Amino acid sequence: MRMAKCIRTGVYLTLMLLYFVLRSTAHTPHSIYPRIRLSHKELWQLNRTWVFQGHGASLQPQTMLLDEGHERLYVGAKNTLYSLSLDRVNTHHREIHWASTESQIEECLMKGREKPECANYIKVLQQYNQTHLLACGTGAFNPVCTLVRVGHTGQDRLFALEEESIESGRGRCPYDPNSSCTSTLSRGELYIGLYTDYWENDGALCRLNNQTYTRTERDDRQQLNEPKFVGSAVIPDNDDRDDDKVYFFFTEREMDPEGANKAVYTRVGRVCANDQGGQRMLVNRWSSFLKTRLICSVAGPNGIDTHFDELEDVFVLKSKDEKNPEIFGLFSTTSAVFKGYAVCVYHMDDIRAAFNGPFAYRERPEHHWTPYEDRVPYPRPGSCASKVNGGGFSSSKEFPDEVLRFVRSHPVMYRPVLPLHRRPVLLQTEPGRRKLTQIAVDRVQAQDGHYHVLYIGTDDSVVLKVITIYNKDTDTVEEVLLEELQVFKVPAPITEIIISAKRQQLYVGSEVGVAQVRLHQCDLYGSECADCCLARDPYCAWDGLTCSRYYPAGVYTKRRFRRQDVRHGNAVQLCNGLQINEEQWHKAEERLVYGVESNSTLLECTPRSLQAKVLWFLQRAGEKQEVRGDERVIMTSHGLLFLRVRTSDAGVYVCQTVEHGYVHTLLRITLHVLRGEKVELMTHKGERAEDGEGEKAAAAPCRSSTGPPPGPSVGPRAPGPASVPGPHSRLWYKEFLQLIGYGDAQRVEEYCERVWCSDKKRKKTKRRYAPPGGEKRGKGRGDENSHRAPRHTLDT
C-alpha cells in the first residue's frame, strides 16, 4: 500500500510541477528568444568552451590583454598576474603573485578602508615593448607600477616580475579598485583616463613617458565633470604620424540650461598624440583637448527622442584601413523608471566632421549652448603641430597664446556625433530583462556581403551572439539573436570580452573566472541544408554534405556547392529541391506514448530553433487536422500538454515547425490512452503481491531484492500479457511508469527509497548498488571535471 501511495504521489507531483513550469514559460514574448540557447554544461559537452578558475577565492580579473605574438592571454587580477594559453586557457597557465605588503595593508586599514579593498588589484596592463608588459595595481590604495618580462616570441616559458622596476603608480593607476579607468599605449607612451587622487575628486586624461607628464586642467569642470572612463584608442587621421589623435570615450555630468539638474552625457574626447602643452600657459597641459557628445537615441511618436546616455562599453573595430575603424558603443538609459539598452555604430568620418565643425559657446553655465560665430585663431585650436597642418610649427609649445586661451575656454564642439542610420542597430527595452555589460564585434564575410557579429556580455554569465541587417528599401534594421551562451556555471556579471578573429575565439572575464569560447559551431545547427540556411549564421554554409565553416571564394574551395542566405534565411528557395515535405512527413522520427485516462500527458517536441513556430496536427484516416489549444490542451514550449487526457484523444500526432516559410516535420507521436480501470487493476495486483510477501517484504527496501535495478527505460513498452506484473513481481511500478510514458523510473525509485525505507536499509542498499569504483570519477578536461553533476531526485 505504501508503495502504491508513493508512486501516485511522486507521479502526481511531477506532472503538476511540469505543468506549472511549462505554463510559466508558455507566454514568454517570442521576439526575445535566441535561435539557439546553450547552457554552460552543453557548451562544455560540445567541447566549445574552456574555463580557467584560478585557485581558491574568486579570480576577480580587472583587466585582460591579448598577445597573439606570444600566444598568451594576460590577466590582471587581485594580487596576481596570470599568463594563460590561447589554445586552452585552463592548461599550462603561469602566474605571478604580486600582493600588498603587511605594512601597506595596515596603513590602508588605518585610513578607514575595508580589508578586501586593501589588496593589490591590477588595473593597467599594456604591451610596453616586444619583451615587457607594463602592469600597475592599486597597491592597497597606494598605486604601484612595474615591468613584467615575457621575453621574445618563442620564449613562452618566460613570465617574471622585475622587482627593480617597481615604482609609484600615482597618475598611472587609480587608488580605488572599483574606480573606472581606461588606458592605451602607443610608441612607449601611456595614455590613460583615471582619477588621480585618493578621494576621487580629480578625474583626468593623462599621457606619461620617461620625460613628461601631460594632463587635462585640474579642477576645470568645463573639460571634465565627474567623468566615468570607458575606452580609449590611438587612431591616425592620415599618413602623417605627427597628426595622430588619441580618442577617449567617457560619460560625464552636464548642467542643464536651468542650472539645476545634472544630466549624464556620453562624450568622445580628442588630443594630439604629439601634444607637448604650451610654453608660457598650459604648461604640461593639453593644448589640443576637445570633446563632443555621442548621440544614441530612438525617435518617439510624440517627437521626443528617447536617449541612451550612459555608455557601458565601447569597441573599436579595426580594419585594413587603420584610419577608419568603426566605433561600437553599448549604451543604457539613465532613467530610474525606464531601463533599456542600445548599440550604436559610429564612423570616423562623422567624428572628425564634428571636431572640424563649429565650437560651442555659452555666456554662463545656465545658458543654452550656441555655435561660436566670431573669429577662430590660427592654427585652428585642437589641431596638431604637423606637416599636414602647414608645417609652420614644430611643437605645440610654439602655438600663439591666443590659440591656447581659446582652446582652454572652448573645449566643447557644437555638433554632436550621430550614429550610423541615425538609430541604434540593436535595442533591448523589455522591463526586468538582464543587464548588458560588455561588447565585442567581429566583421565576417558571407556569400551575400559583410556582416557585423556582435558578442554582448550580460550580468548573469551569458554572451549573446547577434547580427544586425540593414534594409535600404525600408530604412529599417533587423536584429537576429543567433545564440545565447551561458559561459560560466555561476551567474556573474561579465566584465571583459576580448575577441581573436585570427583564432576564432572569444575570451570572457568575470569574477568567477576566464572563459574561452569558440565563435561558431556550424554542425550544431543540424545535418540538413535547411537547418544550415535557417541559422543565418555568416560563419556557416551548406557545402553539399554538411553545415560547415564558410570561406570566401579562393579559400579552401574544394567543395563549390555552397548554400547560404544570411539576409533572408530563405531555405525554401535554397533547399527545397533537396528536401520534399511529403517525404519529411513519412521519414520523421516516430515515438509511442501511453497516457492514462483523466490524467496529464505531455507529448514532448522541442525544436532546435527557439524562433520557429510549432504546429501540431492530428492524423486520422489519412487526413490531418491542426490541433488548437484550449483550457484542457495547452501548447507549451516543450510540447503538447493534455491536462486531462481522454480516450478520444488517441491517435497519431505530428509536430511541425515553420521558420521563414520553411516547414519541417520533426516527430510523429502515436498516443495510446489507457482506461483507468486497467491501470487500477494493475495497481491492486502490485499491492497484493507486495503485501503477500509478509514481514520480510515490509522490512525490505524499495529496490528489487533480486539485484540492482535497470537504468532508465529507453522508450515506453506496449501493454500486453508480458507487461502485467505477476503475483511475485517487485518491479510492477516500473511497468506502470512505462505505461504512462514516464521514462526515468530510476528517479521515482530513489525517491521511494528515501521516503519509505529506514536509514539502515537505505545505507545497506546504497552500499549494495554503489557504482564500481565508489564515488571516485576519472578526471577529464581541466578544472571542469572536478565538479560532479548533482544527482537528481524527486522531492515533495
C-alpha positions in Angstrom: 0.0 0.0 0.0 2.8 2.4 0.9 4.5 1.7 -2.5 1.3 2.5 -4.4 0.9 5.7 -2.5 4.5 6.6 -3.1 4.1 6.1 -6.9 0.8 8.0 -7.1 2.2 10.9 -5.1 5.5 11.1 -7.0 3.9 11.0 -10.4 1.2 13.5 -9.4 3.7 16.0 -8.1 6.0 15.5 -11.0 3.2 16.2 -13.5 1.9 19.2 -11.5 5.4 20.7 -11.3 5.9 20.2 -15.0 2.6 21.9 -15.7 3.4 25.0 -13.7 6.9 25.3 -15.1 5.7 24.9 -18.7 2.7 27.2 -18.1 5.0 29.9 -16.8 7.1 29.8 -19.9 4.3 29.3 -22.4 3.6 33.1 -22.8 7.1 34.4 -22.9 7.4 37.0 -25.8 8.5 35.2 -28.8 10.7 38.1 -30.0 13.3 37.8 -27.2 14.2 34.2 -27.9 17.6 33.4 -29.3 17.6 30.8 -32.1 19.8 28.5 -30.1 20.3 28.6 -26.3 23.2 26.6 -24.8 23.8 26.1 -21.1 27.3 26.0 -19.6 27.0 22.2 -19.4 26.0 21.9 -23.0 28.9 24.2 -24.1 31.3 22.1 -22.2 29.9 18.8 -23.6 30.1 20.2 -27.1 33.8 21.0 -26.5 33.2 24.6 -27.3 34.3 26.2 -24.1 37.2 26.0 -21.5 37.2 27.9 -18.2 40.1 29.0 -16.1 39.0 29.5 -12.5 42.3 30.2 -10.7 42.8 28.8 -7.2 41.0 29.4 -4.0 38.9 32.6 -3.9 37.2 34.3 -6.8 39.5 35.3 -9.6 38.3 39.0 -9.8 40.1 39.9 -13.1 40.4 43.7 -13.5 41.9 43.8 -17.0 42.9 41.4 -19.8 45.5 41.7 -22.6 45.6 39.6 -25.7 49.2 38.8 -27.0 48.9 36.8 -30.2 52.6 37.0 -30.8 53.4 35.1 -27.7 50.1 33.2 -28.0 49.2 34.2 -24.4 46.3 35.9 -22.7 47.5 38.1 -19.7 45.0 38.7 -16.9 45.5 41.2 -14.1 43.5 40.1 -11.1 43.5 40.5 -7.3 47.1 40.2 -6.0 48.0 38.1 -9.1 49.1 38.3 -12.7 48.2 35.3 -14.9 49.5 34.2 -18.3 47.1 31.8 -20.0 47.4 29.8 -23.1 45.4 31.0 -26.1 44.8 27.4 -27.2 43.3 26.3 -23.9 43.0 28.8 -21.1 42.7 26.1 -18.4 46.0 24.4 -19.3 49.7 25.4 -18.9 49.0 28.7 -17.1 51.6 30.7 -15.2 51.2 33.2 -12.5 53.0 36.0 -10.6 51.9 36.7 -7.0 52.0 40.4 -6.5 50.3 41.3 -3.3 50.5 44.3 -1.0 52.9 44.1 2.0 51.7 43.8 5.6 52.7 47.4 6.3 50.8 48.6 3.2 47.6 46.7 4.3 47.9 48.1 7.8 48.2 51.6 6.6 45.3 51.1 4.3 43.1 49.8 7.2 44.1 52.8 9.3 42.7 55.1 6.6 39.3 53.5 7.2 39.2 51.1 4.2 37.9 47.6 4.4 40.3 44.7 4.2 39.1 43.4 0.8 39.9 46.9 -0.6 43.4 46.8 0.8 44.7 44.3 -1.8 46.6 44.9 -5.0 44.2 44.9 -7.9 46.0 45.1 -11.2 44.0 47.8 -13.2 46.5 48.6 -16.0 48.1 46.0 -18.3 49.7 47.1 -21.5 52.3 45.8 -24.0 55.3 48.0 -23.1 57.6 46.6 -25.8 58.3 43.3 -27.5 59.7 41.8 -24.4 57.9 43.5 -21.5 54.5 44.4 -20.2 53.6 47.4 -18.1 51.5 46.5 -15.1 50.0 48.8 -12.5 48.0 48.0 -9.4 46.1 49.8 -6.7 48.6 48.6 -4.0 46.3 48.9 -1.0 45.3 52.5 -2.0 48.9 53.3 -2.8 49.3 52.6 -6.6 52.4 50.9 -7.9 53.7 50.0 -11.3 56.3 47.6 -12.6 57.6 45.9 -15.7 56.9 42.2 -16.4 59.3 40.3 -18.6 57.7 38.0 -21.1 60.7 37.6 -23.5 60.9 37.4 -27.2 58.4 35.4 -29.3 59.1 31.7 -28.7 60.2 32.2 -25.1 56.8 31.1 -23.9 58.1 29.9 -20.5 59.3 33.4 -19.5 56.9 35.3 -17.2 58.6 37.2 -14.4 58.1 40.4 -12.5 61.1 42.7 -12.4 61.5 43.8 -8.8 64.0 46.5 -9.6 61.4 48.3 -11.8 58.7 48.7 -9.2 57.8 52.4 -8.6 55.0 54.6 -7.6 51.9 54.3 -9.8 50.3 57.6 -8.9 48.8 59.2 -12.0 49.1 55.9 -13.8 46.7 53.8 -11.8 43.6 54.7 -9.7 43.7 54.2 -5.9 40.3 52.5 -5.6 39.8 49.0 -7.2 36.3 50.0 -8.1 37.3 53.2 -9.9 36.8 53.5 -13.7 40.0 53.5 -15.8 40.9 53.2 -19.4 44.4 53.1 -21.0 46.2 52.6 -24.2 49.9 52.5 -25.0 51.5 53.8 -28.2 55.2 54.3 -29.1 56.2 54.0 -25.5 53.7 56.5 -24.2 50.8 55.6 -21.9 47.5 57.4 -22.4 45.2 57.0 -19.6 41.9 58.3 -18.2 41.5 57.9 -14.4 41.0 59.6 -11.0 44.5 60.6 -9.9 43.7 61.3 -6.2 42.7 59.2 -3.1 39.3 60.8 -2.8 38.4 60.6 -6.5 37.9 64.3 -6.9 40.4 64.8 -9.8 39.4 63.0 -13.0 42.0 63.5 -15.7 43.1 62.4 -19.1 46.9 61.9 -19.0 49.9 60.9 -21.0 53.1 59.6 -19.4 56.5 58.9 -20.8 60.1 59.0 -19.4 60.3 62.7 -19.7 56.9 64.4 -19.5 53.5 64.2 -17.8 50.7 65.9 -19.7 47.1 66.0 -18.5 43.8 67.9 -18.6 43.4 71.0 -16.4 42.9 70.3 -12.7 39.5 71.4 -11.3 38.2 72.6 -14.6 34.6 71.4 -14.9 34.4 72.6 -18.5 36.9 69.9 -19.5 35.8 67.1 -17.3 32.9 66.9 -14.8 32.6 63.7 -12.7 33.8 61.5 -15.6 33.4 57.8 -15.9 36.1 56.5 -18.2 35.1 53.7 -20.6 37.6 53.3 -23.5 40.5 54.8 -25.5 42.3 54.3 -28.8 45.0 55.9 -30.9 43.6 56.5 -34.4 45.6 58.2 -37.2 44.0 60.8 -39.3 46.3 60.4 -42.3 49.8 59.2 -43.2 51.5 61.9 -41.2 52.3 60.3 -37.9 52.6 63.7 -36.3 48.9 64.2 -36.9 47.8 61.1 -35.0 45.0 61.6 -32.5 44.1 59.8 -29.2 40.4 59.4 -28.6 38.8 58.9 -25.2 35.3 57.7 -24.6 33.6 58.6 -21.3 30.5 59.9 -19.6 30.2 63.0 -17.5 27.7 65.3 -15.8 26.4 68.2 -17.7 24.5 71.1 -16.1 21.1 71.6 -17.9 20.1 75.1 -19.1 18.3 75.7 -15.9 21.5 75.1 -14.0 19.8 72.7 -11.5 19.7 69.1 -12.6 22.8 67.3 -13.8 22.3 65.2 -16.9 24.6 62.4 -18.0 26.2 62.7 -21.5 28.4 60.4 -23.4 31.5 62.1 -24.8 34.3 61.4 -27.2 37.4 63.5 -26.3 40.4 64.0 -28.5 44.0 65.1 -28.1 47.0 65.2 -30.4 49.5 62.3 -29.7 52.4 64.7 -30.0 50.9 67.5 -27.8 53.6 69.0 -25.6 51.5 71.6 -24.0 52.2 75.3 -24.0 55.4 77.3 -23.3 54.0 80.1 -21.0 50.5 78.9 -20.4 49.0 75.4 -20.4 52.4 74.1 -19.3 52.2 70.3 -19.1 48.6 70.6 -20.0 46.8 69.5 -23.2 46.8 72.3 -25.8 44.6 70.3 -28.1 41.9 68.8 -25.9 38.4 68.9 -27.4 35.2 66.9 -26.8 31.8 66.5 -28.2 28.7 64.4 -27.5 27.9 61.0 -28.8 24.2 60.6 -29.5 22.4 57.3 -29.3 18.6 57.7 -29.3 15.3 56.5 -30.7 12.7 58.8 -32.1 9.4 58.8 -30.2 5.9 59.1 -31.5 5.4 62.5 -29.9 8.6 63.9 -31.4 10.6 63.5 -28.3 13.6 61.2 -28.6 14.5 58.5 -26.0 18.2 58.9 -25.3 20.6 56.2 -24.2 23.1 58.4 -22.4 25.1 56.0 -20.2 28.0 54.4 -22.0 28.6 50.9 -20.7 31.3 49.8 -23.1 32.9 50.7 -26.4 34.6 48.5 -29.0 36.9 49.9 -31.8 36.6 47.5 -34.7 39.8 47.9 -36.7 40.0 47.2 -40.4 42.7 47.1 -43.1 42.4 50.9 -43.3 43.7 51.8 -39.8 42.5 55.4 -40.2 38.8 54.4 -40.4 37.8 51.9 -37.7 34.1 51.5 -36.8 33.2 52.5 -33.2 30.5 50.4 -31.4 29.0 51.8 -28.3 26.9 49.9 -25.8 24.5 52.3 -24.0 21.9 52.3 -21.3 19.3 54.7 -20.1 19.8 56.9 -17.1 16.2 56.9 -16.1 15.2 55.1 -12.9 11.8 54.4 -14.3 12.6 53.1 -17.8 15.7 50.8 -18.3 16.8 49.9 -21.7 20.0 49.2 -23.7 21.1 50.0 -27.2 24.1 49.6 -29.5 25.0 52.4 -31.8 27.7 52.4 -34.5 29.8 55.5 -35.5 32.0 56.2 -38.5 35.3 58.1 -38.0 34.3 60.5 -40.8 31.3 61.7 -38.7 33.5 62.0 -35.6 36.1 64.0 -37.5 33.4 66.2 -39.0 32.1 67.1 -35.6 35.6 68.1 -34.4 36.1 70.2 -37.6 32.8 71.9 -37.2 31.8 75.0 -35.1 32.8 75.3 -31.5 30.2 75.6 -28.8 29.7 78.7 -26.8 27.6 80.0 -23.9 28.0 83.1 -21.8 27.0 81.4 -18.5 26.5 77.8 -17.3 22.8 78.3 -17.1 22.5 79.5 -20.7 22.0 77.3 -23.8 24.9 76.3 -26.0 25.1 78.1 -29.3 27.6 77.8 -32.2 30.6 80.2 -31.8 30.5 82.6 -34.7 33.4 85.0 -34.0 36.8 84.7 -35.5 38.7 81.5 -34.7 42.5 82.0 -34.3 45.2 80.3 -36.4 46.3 77.5 -36.3 42.8 76.1 -35.6 42.5 75.2 -31.9 42.7 71.5 -31.3 45.0 70.8 -34.4 48.4 69.2 -34.2 51.8 70.6 -35.0 52.3 68.6 -38.2 53.1 69.0 -41.9 49.5 68.3 -42.8 48.6 71.5 -40.9 51.0 73.7 -42.8 54.3 72.7 -41.0 54.6 76.2 -39.6 55.0 74.9 -36.0 57.3 72.1 -35.0 55.7 71.8 -31.5 52.6 72.9 -29.6 55.0 75.0 -27.4 55.3 77.3 -30.4 51.5 77.9 -30.7 50.4 81.6 -30.1 48.9 82.3 -26.6 45.7 83.3 -28.4 45.2 79.7 -29.6 45.9 78.3 -26.1 43.5 80.7 -24.5 40.8 79.8 -27.0 41.1 76.0 -26.6 41.1 76.3 -22.8 37.8 78.3 -22.8 36.1 76.4 -25.7 36.7 72.7 -25.2 33.2 71.7 -26.4 32.2 71.2 -30.0 28.7 72.3 -31.0 27.7 69.5 -33.3 27.2 66.0 -31.7 28.2 62.8 -33.4 25.1 60.9 -34.8 25.2 57.1 -35.3 25.0 55.2 -38.5 21.5 55.1 -39.9 20.6 57.8 -37.2 19.4 55.0 -34.9 20.6 52.1 -32.8 21.4 48.8 -34.6 20.3 46.9 -31.6 17.7 47.7 -29.0 16.6 46.0 -25.8 13.8 47.6 -23.8 12.0 44.7 -22.1 11.4 45.6 -18.4 13.1 43.3 -16.0 15.5 41.8 -18.5 19.1 41.2 -17.8 21.7 44.0 -17.9 24.1 44.3 -20.8 27.7 45.0 -19.7 30.3 44.4 -22.4 30.6 44.2 -26.2 33.0 42.8 -28.8 32.5 42.7 -32.6 33.7 40.6 -35.5 33.4 41.5 -39.1 32.6 38.4 -41.2 32.4 38.0 -44.9 29.4 35.9 -46.1 28.2 34.9 -49.5 25.8 37.9 -49.7 28.0 40.5 -48.1 29.8 41.5 -44.9 28.1 41.3 -41.5 28.9 42.5 -38.0 28.6 39.8 -35.4 28.1 41.3 -32.0 29.0 39.4 -28.8 27.3 41.1 -25.9 28.0 40.1 -22.3 25.4 40.3 -19.5 25.2 40.4 -15.8 24.3 36.7 -15.5 27.2 35.0 -17.2 25.6 35.0 -20.7 27.1 36.0 -24.0 24.6 37.0 -26.7 25.6 36.4 -30.3 23.8 38.9 -32.6 23.8 40.0 -36.2 22.2 43.2 -37.5 20.9 43.6 -41.0 20.1 46.9 -42.5 17.4 47.1 -45.2 17.9 50.1 -47.5 14.5 49.9 -49.1 12.6 50.2 -45.8 15.3 52.0 -43.9 15.0 49.5 -41.0 17.4 47.4 -39.0 16.7 43.8 -38.2 18.3 42.2 -35.2 18.9 38.4 -35.3 19.8 36.8 -32.0 21.7 33.7 -33.2 22.8 32.2 -29.9 22.6 32.7 -26.2 25.6 31.1 -24.5 26.0 30.7 -20.7 29.7 30.7 -20.5 30.0 30.4 -16.7 28.2 27.9 -14.4 27.6 30.5 -11.7 25.7 33.7 -12.7 28.1 36.7 -12.5 28.5 40.0 -14.4 30.8 39.7 -17.4 33.5 42.4 -17.0 35.6 41.9 -20.1 35.3 40.5 -23.6 38.3 40.1 -26.0 37.9 38.7 -29.4 40.5 36.9 -31.5 39.4 36.9 -35.2 42.6 35.1 -36.0 41.9 32.2 -33.8 38.1 32.5 -34.0 37.9 32.6 -30.2 36.2 34.7 -27.6 37.9 35.4 -24.2 35.4 36.4 -21.5 36.3 37.6 -18.0 34.2 37.7 -14.8 34.8 37.4 -11.1 34.4 33.6 -11.3 37.0 33.1 -14.0 38.1 33.5 -17.6 36.3 31.6 -20.3 37.4 30.7 -23.8 34.5 30.2 -26.3 34.6 29.3 -29.9 32.9 31.9 -32.1 30.9 29.3 -34.0 29.9 25.6 -34.2 28.3 25.0 -37.6 27.5 21.4 -37.1 25.3 22.3 -34.2 22.6 23.7 -36.5 21.7 20.3 -38.0 22.5 17.8 -40.7 20.3 19.2 -43.4 20.6 22.1 -45.9 17.5 23.8 -44.5 18.9 23.7 -40.9 22.1 25.4 -42.0 20.4 28.1 -44.1 17.8 28.9 -41.5 20.5 29.5 -38.9 21.5 32.7 -40.8 25.0 32.5 -39.3 27.5 34.2 -41.5 30.2 31.9 -40.3 28.4 28.8 -41.7 27.2 27.5 -45.0 25.8 24.2 -46.5 28.6 22.7 -48.6 26.6 19.9 -50.1 27.4 17.4 -47.3 27.4 19.2 -44.0 26.9 22.6 -42.4 30.4 23.8 -42.2 32.6 26.9 -41.9 32.1 29.3 -44.8 35.2 30.5 -46.6 35.2 33.3 -49.2 36.0 32.4 -52.8 39.5 31.2 -53.4 40.0 30.0 -49.8 39.5 26.3 -49.1 37.1 25.9 -52.0 37.3 22.2 -52.7 33.6 22.0 -52.2 32.0 24.6 -54.5 28.4 23.6 -53.7 27.7 26.2 -51.0 24.3 27.5 -49.9 23.9 30.4 -47.5 21.4 33.2 -47.1 22.2 35.4 -44.1 20.0 38.3 -45.1 16.7 36.3 -45.6 17.3 32.8 -44.4 15.3 31.5 -47.4 15.6 27.8 -47.1 12.6 27.2 -49.3 14.4 28.6 -52.3 17.9 27.3 -51.5 17.0 23.8 -50.2 13.5 22.9 -51.5 15.0 20.9 -54.3 16.9 18.8 -51.8 14.0 18.1 -49.4 10.4 17.3 -50.1 7.8 18.0 -47.4 5.8 14.8 -48.1 9.0 12.7 -47.7 9.7 14.5 -44.4 6.2 13.7 -43.2 6.9 9.9 -43.5 10.6 9.9 -42.6 10.1 11.9 -39.4 11.1 10.2 -36.1 8.3 8.1 -34.6 7.5 7.7 -30.9 5.0 5.8 -28.9 3.4 7.4 -25.8 0.9 6.0 -23.4 -1.5 8.1 -21.3 -3.9 7.2 -18.5 -7.4 8.4 -18.9 -8.2 11.6 -17.0 -4.5 12.1 -16.1 -2.0 14.6 -17.5 0.1 13.6 -20.5 2.8 15.5 -22.3 3.7 15.0 -26.0 7.2 16.3 -26.0 8.5 18.2 -29.0 11.2 20.8 -28.6 12.5 22.4 -31.9 16.2 23.1 -32.2 15.4 26.7 -33.1 13.5 28.7 -30.4 12.5 31.2 -33.1 10.5 28.6 -35.0 6.7 28.4 -34.7 5.5 24.9 -33.7 2.3 23.4 -35.2 0.6 20.2 -34.1 -1.6 18.1 -36.3 -3.7 15.0 -35.5 -3.7 12.4 -38.3 -6.7 10.1 -38.6 -7.9 8.0 -41.5 -5.4 9.5 -43.9 -6.4 13.1 -43.1 -4.8 15.6 -40.8 -6.3 18.5 -38.8 -4.5 21.1 -36.8 -4.6 20.9 -33.1 -5.8 24.1 -31.4 -5.0 24.7 -27.7 -7.8 25.3 -25.1 -8.2 25.1 -21.4 -7.6 21.3 -21.5 -4.9 21.1 -24.1 -2.1 23.6 -23.7 0.5 24.5 -26.3 3.8 24.9 -24.4 7.4 25.5 -25.5 8.2 21.8 -24.5 5.3 20.2 -26.3 1.5 19.5 -26.3 0.3 19.1 -22.7 -3.1 17.4 -22.0 -4.3 18.3 -18.5 -6.9 15.6 -18.7 -6.4 13.1 -21.5 -9.5 11.4 -23.0 -9.8 8.1 -24.9 -10.9 10.2 -27.9 -7.5 11.9 -27.8 -5.8 8.7 -29.0 -4.2 8.9 -32.5 -1.1 10.0 -34.4 0.1 13.5 -33.6 2.6 15.2 -35.9 4.9 18.0 -34.7 6.0 20.5 -37.3 7.9 23.8 -37.3 7.6 26.8 -39.5 10.5 29.2 -39.9 10.9 31.8 -42.6 8.3 29.9 -44.6 10.1 26.5 -44.4 8.1 23.7 -42.9 10.0 20.9 -41.1 8.3 17.8 -39.7 10.1 16.8 -36.5 8.1 14.0 -34.9 5.2 11.6 -35.3 3.9 10.5 -31.9 1.3 7.7 -31.6 -0.7 8.3 -28.4 -2.5 5.4 -26.7 -4.9 6.2 -23.9 -5.3 3.5 -21.2 -8.6 3.2 -19.5 -8.5 3.9 -15.8 -9.9 0.5 -14.8 -7.0 -1.3 -16.4 -4.3 0.7 -14.5 -6.3 0.4 -11.3 -6.3 -3.4 -11.7 -2.6 -3.4 -12.2 -2.0 -1.3 -9.2 -4.1 -3.6 -6.9 -2.3 -6.6 -8.2 1.0 -4.9 -7.3 -0.2 -4.1 -3.8 -1.4 -7.6 -3.2 1.9 -9.0 -4.4 3.8 -6.8 -2.1 1.6 -7.5 0.9 1.7 -11.2 0.3 5.4 -11.4 0.9 4.9 -10.9 4.7 7.1 -9.4 7.2 10.2 -9.7 5.0 8.6 -7.5 2.4 7.6 -4.9 4.9 11.2 -4.5 6.1 12.8 -4.8 2.6 14.0 -1.7 0.8 12.1 -0.2 -2.1 14.6 -1.6 -4.6 14.3 -5.1 -6.0 15.8 -7.7 -3.8 16.9 -9.7 -6.7 19.6 -7.3 -7.9 20.3 -3.8 -9.0 17.6 -2.1 -10.9 17.9 -1.4 -14.6 18.6 2.1 -15.8 16.0 4.5 -17.2 13.9 2.9 -19.9 14.6 3.8 -23.5 11.0 4.1 -24.6 7.5 3.1 -23.5 6.6 -0.6 -23.6 3.4 -1.7 -25.2 0.8 -3.1 -22.9 0.1 -6.8 -23.0 0.3 -10.0 -21.0 4.1 -9.7 -20.7 3.7 -6.2 -19.2 1.3 -7.2 -16.5 3.2 -7.9 -13.3 3.0 -11.3 -11.8 2.0 -12.0 -8.2 5.6 -12.1 -7.0 7.0 -9.2 -9.1 8.8 -6.5 -7.3 9.0 -4.2 -10.3 5.3 -3.7 -11.1 5.6 0.1 -10.6 8.2 0.4 -13.3 5.8 -1.2 -15.7 3.2 1.3 -14.5 5.6 4.3 -15.1 6.5 3.0 -18.6 2.8 2.7 -19.5 2.2 6.4 -18.8 5.3 7.4 -20.7 7.5 8.3 -17.7 10.9 7.3 -18.9 13.1 7.9 -15.8 11.7 5.3 -13.5 15.0 5.3 -11.6 14.3 8.8 -10.1 10.9 7.7 -8.6 12.5 4.5 -7.3 15.2 6.6 -5.5 12.5 8.9 -4.1 10.5 5.9 -2.7 13.7 4.5 -1.1 14.4 7.8 0.7 10.8 8.3 1.9 9.7 4.7 2.9 12.9 2.9 3.8 14.7 3.1 7.1 18.2 4.7 7.3 19.8 1.3 8.0 18.2 -0.3 4.9 18.9 2.8 2.8 22.6 2.7 3.7 22.7 -1.1 3.0 21.1 -0.6 -0.4 23.4 2.2 -1.2 26.4 0.0 -0.5 24.9 -2.9 -2.4 24.2 -0.9 -5.6 27.1 1.6 -5.5 28.7 2.0 -8.9 32.1 0.3 -9.4 34.9 2.5 -8.0 32.6 4.1 -5.4 32.3 7.9 -5.6 35.6 8.4 -7.5 35.4 9.6 -11.0 38.1 9.9 -13.6 39.4 13.3 -14.4 38.7 14.7 -17.8 39.0 18.2 -19.3 40.7 20.6 -17.0 39.0 22.2 -14.0 35.5 21.4 -15.2 35.6 17.7 -14.2 36.4 18.4 -10.7 32.7 19.1 -10.1 30.3 16.2 -10.2 26.9 16.7 -11.7 24.3 16.7 -8.9 22.2 13.6 -8.5 18.6 14.5 -9.4 15.8 13.0 -7.4 12.1 13.8 -7.0 11.3 15.9 -3.9 8.0 16.9 -2.3 
